[in-house]
Amino acid sequence: MEWIRMLMNIKNFIEIAVIMVEHPGGGTEKKQKALEIIHALMKENDIHLPIPDQIIDMIIGLGIDVFVNWANENIWKKGSENDDNG
C-alpha cells in the first residue's frame, strides 16, 4: 500500500510541476524545470525509491511527456480553440 501512495504522490507531483512551468515554447527547459520541482517535492515529502536516479528520471520524464500530451489535447489546445472563436 505504501508503494501505491508513493506512486500516486509522484503522479500528482508530475501534474503540478507541468502546470507550474507551462508557457508557450521551451519544451526541453520546461521539462528540466519540472524534473527539478518533482525532485524537490519528493525530497520534501521524504519519498525515496530503491531505484537508481537515472531510472527514476527516465520514468518521471516519460510521465511528464504523457501528461503534457494529454493536457495538449484536453486542456491547453481547447483553450486556444475557444480564443480563436470568440
C-alpha positions as CSV (number, residue, x, y, z in Angstrom):
1,M,0.0,0.0,0.0
2,E,2.9,2.4,0.7
3,W,4.2,1.9,-2.9
4,I,0.8,2.9,-4.3
5,R,0.7,6.0,-2.1
6,M,4.3,7.0,-3.2
7,L,3.5,6.4,-6.9
8,M,0.2,8.4,-6.6
9,N,2.2,11.3,-5.0
10,I,4.7,11.2,-7.8
11,K,1.9,11.2,-10.4
12,N,0.4,14.3,-8.6
13,F,3.8,15.9,-8.5
14,I,4.2,15.5,-12.2
15,E,0.9,17.1,-12.9
16,I,1.6,20.0,-10.5
17,A,5.1,20.6,-12.0
18,V,4.0,20.6,-15.6
19,I,1.2,23.1,-14.9
20,M,3.6,25.3,-12.9
21,V,6.1,25.6,-15.7
22,E,3.7,25.8,-18.7
23,H,4.1,28.6,-21.1
24,P,4.5,28.6,-24.9
25,G,7.7,27.1,-26.3
26,G,10.8,26.0,-24.4
27,G,9.8,22.3,-24.1
28,T,13.2,21.0,-23.1
29,E,13.8,23.7,-20.5
30,K,10.3,23.3,-19.1
31,K,10.8,19.5,-18.8
32,Q,14.1,20.1,-16.9
33,K,12.4,22.6,-14.6
34,A,9.5,20.2,-14.0
35,L,12.0,17.5,-13.1
36,E,13.7,19.8,-10.6
37,I,10.3,20.7,-9.0
38,I,9.4,17.0,-8.8
39,H,12.7,16.1,-7.1
40,A,12.2,18.9,-4.6
41,L,8.7,17.7,-3.8
42,M,9.9,14.1,-3.4
43,K,12.6,15.3,-1.0
44,E,10.2,17.5,0.9
45,N,7.8,14.6,1.3
46,D,10.5,12.1,2.2
47,I,9.9,9.9,-0.9
48,H,12.9,7.7,-1.6
49,L,12.6,4.8,-4.1
50,P,15.1,1.9,-4.2
51,I,15.8,2.6,-7.9
52,P,18.8,4.4,-9.4
53,D,18.3,8.1,-10.0
54,Q,18.7,7.7,-13.8
55,I,15.9,5.2,-14.0
56,I,13.7,7.4,-11.8
57,D,14.4,10.4,-14.0
58,M,13.6,8.3,-17.1
59,I,10.3,7.1,-15.7
60,I,9.3,10.6,-14.5
61,G,10.4,12.1,-17.9
62,L,8.0,9.6,-19.6
63,G,5.3,10.6,-17.1
64,I,5.8,14.3,-18.0
65,D,5.6,13.5,-21.7
66,V,2.4,11.5,-21.3
67,F,0.8,14.3,-19.1
68,V,1.8,17.0,-21.5
69,N,0.4,15.2,-24.5
70,W,-2.8,14.6,-22.6
71,A,-3.0,18.2,-21.5
72,N,-2.2,19.5,-25.0
73,E,-5.2,17.6,-26.4
74,N,-7.6,18.1,-23.5
75,I,-6.8,21.4,-21.7
76,W,-4.5,23.8,-23.5
77,K,-5.5,23.4,-27.1
78,K,-9.2,23.6,-26.2
79,G,-8.5,27.0,-24.6
80,S,-6.7,28.1,-27.8
81,E,-9.6,27.0,-30.0
82,N,-12.0,28.9,-27.8
83,D,-9.8,32.0,-28.0
84,D,-9.8,31.8,-31.8
85,N,-13.6,31.5,-32.0
86,G,-14.6,34.1,-29.5
